């Protein structure tokens, strides 16, 4: 928890995407880490199921749940990215961020 407190002291409102880093608010950071922790737990559960010899379709259902959780994580992160980094860059006349966004969306949609 100390790391989260330390981060809040240096959180800035502007986006630092031009250096390919991003300073996140405490709230955004906690939301993303919480989602990732849940996904990590789900993946460990699947590993345990394989180790215990659980029936294939039961494992597949859990795997599908992990895929859905990762998609939800990606949607949240993408939404935050568009609202902060992309919007800030466009306002600052950096239209090349649109090409970067399009390329990112194409990769996510494969």
Secondary structure as GFF3:
##gff-version 3
##sequence-region A 1 110
A	DSSP	alpha_helix	2	10	.	.	.	ID=ss1
A	DSSP	three_ten_helix	17	19	.	.	.	ID=ss2
A	DSSP	alpha_helix	26	52	.	.	.	ID=ss3
A	DSSP	alpha_helix	56	81	.	.	.	ID=ss4
A	DSSP	pi_helix	82	86	.	.	.	ID=ss5
A	DSSP	alpha_helix	87	91	.	.	.	ID=ss6
A	DSSP	alpha_helix	96	108	.	.	.	ID=ss7
###
